[in-house]
Amino acid sequence: MSASFNRRWAQVIIAALTRHQVRHICIAPGSRSAPLTLAAAAEPALTCHTHFDERGLGFLALGLAKAAAAPVALIVTSGTAVANLLPAVIEAQLTGERLIVLSADRPPELINCGANQAITQPGIFSHFARRCDLPRPTPEIAARWLAATLDEAIAATRTGALHVNCPFAEPLYGPEDDEWREWLAPLAASPQETPWVTHSAPVWQAQQNDWPAWRQKRGVVVAGKMSADEGAAVAQWAATLGWPVLADIQSQTGQPLPCVDLWLNSPRAQSLLQQAELVVQFGARLTGKRLLQWQQQARPQQWWLIDALPGRSDPASQPGRRILSSVGSWLQAHPAEHFPAWAPELETLAQAMQHQVSELTADEPEAQLAHRLASLLPENGQLFLGNSLLVRLIDAMAQLPAGYPVYANRGASGIDGLIATLTGLQRAQPRPTLALLGDISALYDLNSLALLRQVPAPLMLVVVNNNGGRIFSLLPTPPRERERFFTLPQAVSFAPAAEMFGLDYVSASRWEALQQAVEQGFAQRRATLVEFCVPPDRGAETFARLVALGATL
């Protein structure tokens, strides 16, 4: 088959993406994928992003999809390039971001015969992605069949990733000409803004007819992962009902009862919460260990979980209702009625715990960063949080403004691809961005510092260097083997990495210096890497002390 027809086949694939509102596409270098890359580059509706590291490319797309709330496509060549996307595909499957992976492939006659860079690619993502395996390009297959096949696959992938495997035979390169344009003619009459075949979305059945009776009972709101607007609305809805809110850091509710993960072990708090008749949970993917434990132990009459993503999303398997709905739609269908708070003592416990946190973190920089994080946030900006110990400290100690955008990769909760993810977030939402990662996480995605050389708005990447994975200091790991096999201290400085990629760099070891560095960094439209060097185990030790103190309230 000619290079011109390969290009026409690729044009239909790319056009199908744009008809499904794909506006960002992430491209890794490769020869077998050349027809797809050239078609994407020629499409004016697409913004093209590139990265030399396919693993980072996958997370770049994930970040774009998080912030854009729309599908994002990727193009990679054949072989292990495809396999490197698996971590990002897994995360998307768990948290619902829509990715469309276009993997170029060798034609069937070059598979399982010793041909170079040829592996069996269909099904490579197993159950983590929906599959669409295209045939080798041929004019004997109508363009409308190709468009309809892609429309069906994209429409069926309402959450998570779709893997479209695209075999191409050589030649892959050639001049742009008019050959085979008549093959595209049947698609020309279709409006460019809509798919060739439109598939209707399922209708949510969100309204609970017995809500007027339930809202008069003693309720508790558990706030998991939501958007900023949803979080602020849930906080207001719960306040009207007089229901306490047990909020995750991803909820963006403003944590009306701060430090939940610390005071929730209090016998008094647990006694009060035992009186709850209904728990309404918005969103899933909870971070705090004490909140997850309470979820297991709580015994309300009903537990309702409202989330737009399908699946159980309830590790405690509570009796109640699993309601597939967006948070905003559900709140609109279930208005609050004003009642006084039925458990006001919880606010007293939360304030007491917050006071203890202020005192105990005054001389411990890592925990102090978590507690005072709100003062570092840029106006009209956004926050990205890494995983491991850092997100747990922030979840337990910080109180952020209601409705302030917070992002994290809390599906598989891995430490891979975090720098790439935050880059994608900012490219889709070009706001001043504060990102906090641990040192091991930053090392794991060091290649993606290359993506920060050009940013659309000020970006502050704070790497908290406590010399290893100190989350293991909170776990019953054997002390003698802890550093060798678990925390893995690397004793590195990130200054050479920042220099290698041309980024501004600041080193700080005290809160005041960190605060000054962040303030100065947000005054310029560049990316700055701030290395916050803290004593190795003191953050984890302070956290453990606060958890123990919370149980005595």
N, C-alpha and C positions, 0 to 999 in steps of 0.2 A: 504494500500500500504506500502511496506517496506521502511525503511530508505535508503537502497541502491538505490532504484529507485528514491526517492526524490532527492538524490545526483546526479544521472544521468540527471534528468530533469534540475536541477540547472546548471549542467556542460554545457548543450547546451545553456542556457541563457547567461552564462558568456562568452562562446566561441563566441556567436553572437556579444557581445559587443567588444571583442578584434578584430574581423574581421572588425569592423567599426571604428578602430583606437582609441578605448578607451584605455587609458594607466593609468588613475588614477581612483580609486574607493574609495568612502568615506563610512565608515561602522559604524553604531551605534549598541550598544549591544542589543541583543534580542534573544529569544528562537525560535519563529516561523520562523525567518529569518535564522536559523542555516544552512539549506542546501545551501542557497545562499552565506552565509559568508564563509563556508568551501570550496565551489567551487572557490570563489574568492581568498581565501588565497592560494589555490593550483595552481593558474594560474601564471606562471612565467612572463607573459607579463604585469601584473598589479602591480602598486604600491598602496598598501593599506594604507588608512589614517583612523584614528578613532577619535571619539569625543563622550563624554557622553551626549551631548546636541544636540538634533536633529535640533533645529532651527539654532544653530551655524554650525552644520554639513552641512546644506543646503548652507549656505553662504561660507563655506570652499570650497565646490564643485564649487560654482559660481566663486570664486577667481581663482581656478585652471583652470576653463574653459576660463576665461578672458585672462590669461597669456599664456595658452597653445594653444589657438585658435583651440580647438578640443573638442569633447564631453567628458563629465565626468559623471560617474555613481555614484549612491548612493544606499545603502541597509539599509532599516529600517524594524523594526518589525511591527506588526499590532497595530491597535488602534490609540490613539492620537499621537503616534510617527510620523505617516504619516502626520497628520494635521500640525505639527510643521514645515514642509517643505514649507508651502504655501508662506510665505514672499519671500523666495529665488526663488521659482518657478515663482512668479509674476515678480520679477526683471528680471529673465532670459527671460520671455516672452516679456518684454518691450525692453530689450537691446540686445537680440539675442543670448546670451550664450546658448550652447547646454547641457542640463542636461538630464540624463536618470535615472528616479527614479524607483527602484525595491522595491516595498512594499510587504512584506510577508503578507499573509492574512489567516484567518480561512477558512476552506472549507465551501461550501454553506450551509450544514446542521447545521452549528453552528452560522449562521447569523440570527438576529432578533428572537432569541429564549431565550435570557437571558444568553448566554454563556459568559464567562469571556473574557475581552479585545477584544471583537468582535464588530465592527461597520461596517456600509456600506461604503466600501472604493472606489469602482468604481465611477468615476466622482467626487471625493472629491475636485479636483482642478478646477472644473468647466471649463470655457473656457480658463483658463490660461495654460492648458497643453493638448497635444494630448493624447488620451487614447489607451491602448492595454490591454484588460482584458483577461488573460489567463485562461484556464480551470484547474480543479484539475488534477494533474499529473496522467497519466494512460498509460500503455504500449500499449493500443489500439490506441493511437494517435502516428503516426510515428514521429520520431525525425526530419525528413526533414520538416514536417508540422510546427513544433515548430520553426525551424530555419528560414523557409521562412516567417512565420508570423512576427517574430521579425525583419527580414531584411526589410520587407515592412514598418513596423511602424517606424523604425529608419531612413530609407531613406526618408520617408515622413516628418520627423521632421527636416527640414533644419535649423530652428532657434528655440530657446526656449526649452521648456521641454517636454519630453515624460514620461508619467506615465504608467509603466507596473505593473499591479496588479497580484500577484503570490500566489494563495492559495496553502497551503500545509496541508495535514492531518498527524497526528502522525502515526508512530514514526518519530521524527525529527533527532535523533542521532543514530549512529551505527558505527561499525568498517568499515574501508575502505576495500572493497573486490572486487571480479571480477564479482559479480552478475549484470545482466542486461547490461553488456558491449556490447553484441550482438545488443542491441537496438540502440546503438550509431554507429554501423558499417556503415550504409548508408552514414554517414557524413564523414567517414574517407578518402574517395577518393577525397574530395573537398580540393583545396589548402587552407592552414591555413591563408593566408594573405588576402583573399577576401571573401566577403559574400557568402552564399549559393546561394542567388539570388541577382544579382546586378541591381539596378534601376538607370537609366540615370538621371542626373541632368538637369534642364531646361537651355537652352542657353540664355545668356543675349544679348539683342539687344541694345548696348550702343551708337553706332555711330550716331551722328546727322549730316545729310548731309549738312545742311545749316550752320554748324559751321564756315567755312571760312568767311562768311559774318558777323556773330555775333561777332567774335573775334575782329573785327575792330571797334566795338561800345564801348560806355562808360559802362564798367562793374564793378561790385562789387562782391567780394567773401565773402560769409559768411561761416566760418569754424566751424563746430560742432564737434561731437565726431568722432575721427579717430584714426588709429594706428600711432605710432611714425614715421614710414617711410612715411606713407601717408601724415602726417602733414607737414613734411619737403618738400616733393615734391610739395604739394599744394602751399606753401609759395613761392617756386622758380618759379612755373608756373605763379602765379599771378604777381610776380615782373617782369617777362618777358613781360607780357601783359600791365604792367603799371596800374593794377587794385588795389584799396585799399582792404585790408583784415580786416574784422570785425571778430575777432577770439575769440572763447570760450576757457577757460582754458584747456578743454579736447582735443583741436584740435592739440596740440603739434606742432604748426606752428612757435613757437617763438614769437607770438603776434607782428608782424611787426609794428602795430600801438597800442602801449600799452595803458592800462587804457580805453579801449573802453566803458565799462559800465559807465564811469564817464563823458567823453566828448561827448558822443553821444546825450546828451540832449542840446548841444550847438546849438543855432539858426543858426550859421554859418555852423556847420557841417551838420545839417539837410538840409540847403539850397543847399550845395554842392551835397549831396547824392541824392537830388531830380532830379539831372541831369542824374542819372544812367538809362540806357536803358535796361540792363540785370543784374539780380542777379543770380549767380551760387552758390548754397549752397551745401557743401560737409558734409554729416553727419547731425545728428539731435541732440535733447536733449540739447538745449541751456540753459545756466545758468543765464546770466545777464538779469535783468529786463528791462533795457533800450534797449538792443538788441532785446528782445522779443517785446517791444513796437514799435520799429522801423520796425520790421517785419510786424506788423499789419498795420502800417501807410504808408509804402513804396508803391509807385505806378510805378514800372518799367514796360516796355512793356511785359517782360517775367521774370518769376522766375523759374529756373531749380533746382530741388533738386535731387542730386545724392547720393544714399545710397544703400548698399547691402541688407539691411533689407526690407522686404515687408511692405506695409502700407503707409498711407498718410504722417505722420510725419511732418505736416505743420499746426499748429494751426491757422494760418492766412488765410489758403485756398487761397493762391495767384494763379492768373492765370499763366499757364506755363506748365512745363513738369515734371513728376515724373519718374525718370530714375532709374531702378533697376540695379545697377552695383557696382562692387567694385571701390573704388576711383582710385586705380592704373591703372585698365583696362581703365577707362574712360579718364584719363589723357593721356594715351598712344594713345588712338584713337582720341584725340582732342589736337594736339600740339599747343603750344603758338607761337605767332609771336611777335617780339619785337616792342613795342610802348612806347613812353614816358608816364610818369604818368599823368593822366588827372585831378587828384585832389590832387596836392602836398601840398595844404594848410592843409589837414587832418593830415599830418605828423607833421606840425608845432603845430597844436592843441594838438596832442597826446604828443609831447615833453613838451609843456607848462603844460599840466595836470600832467604828470609824475613828473615834477619839484615841483608842488604844493603838490603832494602826499608825496614826500620826506620831504618837510618842515613840513607838518601837522602831519606826523606820527613819527617824531623824538622823541617825549616824550610819545607816546602811544604804549605800548608793543604789544598789540594784532594786531593792524593795521600795526605796524612796522614788525611783523613777516610775515604778508601777503605780504607787499611790498618788503621785503628783502629775501624772501623765496629762491630765486635762489642760494644765497650764502651758504645755508645749504645742498644743494643737493650733495650726494656722487658721485664721479666719476664712470662712468659705472654702475649707479644705476637706481632706479626707485622711483616714488612718488605715494603715495595713499592719496586721499583727502576724508575727511568725508563730511557730508552734513550740512544743516542748515546755520547759519551765516558764519561759517569759509570758506566754499567754495565760498560764494559770495564775501567776502573780498579778497580772493586770485584771483578770476576771475577778479575783478575790479582793483587790485593794482599790481599784480605780473607780471613780464616778465621772462618767463622761456626759456631755450635754445631750439632752434628748434630741433625736433626729440628726445627730452628727454621723456622717457615713463611716462605717467601720467594716472592713473586709478582712477575711482570713481564709485559709484553706483548711477547713475543719471537717472535711469528708473523711478521708483516710488519715488526716492529721499528720502528714509526712513533712519532712524537712527539705524535700527536694523541690527545686523550681520556684522558690519563694521570691527571689530577686526578679526573675522573669515575670512572675505573676503580677507583682506590684508595678512593673513597667507597663504591662498591658492595661492595668487599671487606669493608670494616669493617661495613657494614650487615648483611651476611650472617654475618659472624663478629665480633661486637662485642668485640674485644680492643684493648688499647692498640696503636696502629699508628704505625710510623715509615715515612715516605715520603721518597724522595730524587729530585728532578728537577733538570734543568738549566733555565736561565733561558728559553731559547727554547721548550722544552717547556711550561713554565708559562704563558708568554704565549699559546701556541697554544690552551690550554684555560682561559683566564682566566674565562670565563663560569661554569665549573663550581665556582669558589670559592663560589658561592652555595649549593652542596650541603653545604658544610662548616659552615654556620651552626648546624646541630644535628647532633651526633654522639653515638653511643651509648657511647663510651669516649674517653679521651684520644687525640688525634691530632696528631702533629708532622709538618708538611710542611716539609722543608728544601729550599729552592731554592738550588742552587749557582750563583751569578751570576758567571760568568767572561766576561760581556759577549760572548755570541755562541756560535755552534756550533763549538766548538774541536776537535771531532772532525776537522774539515778541516785542522787544523794537523798531524795525523798522516799526512795523505794528500799525494800529490805535486801538490797544487794550485798553480798559478802564484802566486808571492808577490805580484806586483803586483796581481792580481785577487782575491786570497784574501778580503780583508775585504769588498770591494764585492759580490762575487757568491756567496760561499760562507759565511763565518762570520757575516755580517750583524750586526755589533754594534749593539745598540739603546740602550745607555746609559740604562737605566731603573732606577727603584727600585720595589720591590713594596710599599712602605709605603702608598701611596695605594690600591692594590688591596685590601690587607687592611682598611684603614679603610672602604672602600666597602661591603665585605661583612660588616663587623662582626667581623672575626677579630682575635685577639691577634697582635701582630707584634713580632719581635725582629730586630735586625741584628747580625751578628757577622762578624769578619774573621780571628779566630785560633781555633785548636782549643780552647783553654781556655774561651773565651767561648761557643763552640758547645756544648761539653759541658755547661756550666752552664745554658744556655738550654733544652736538651733535657731535662735532669734536672728543671728547674723546671716545664716544660710538662707532663711526664707526671704531675705532682702534682695537676693539675686536670683536670676532665672537660670539656675544651673543645678546639677546634682552634686550633693556633698555627702561624703561618707564620714560619719562621726564614729570613731571607735571609743566606746565607753568601757574603760578597763576597770573591772570591779574585783574584789576578793573572791576567790573561787566558790566557796561554799556558804558564804554569809547570807546570800539571798535565800537559799533553800532553808538554812537554819532559822532565819527570821520568819519565813512562811510557816515552818513547823511550830514555832513558838506561838504564833498568832492563831493557828488552828487549835492548838491546845487551850489557849486562853479563851477562844470563842466557846468552847465546851463548858466553861465555868460560869458563863453569864447567867 
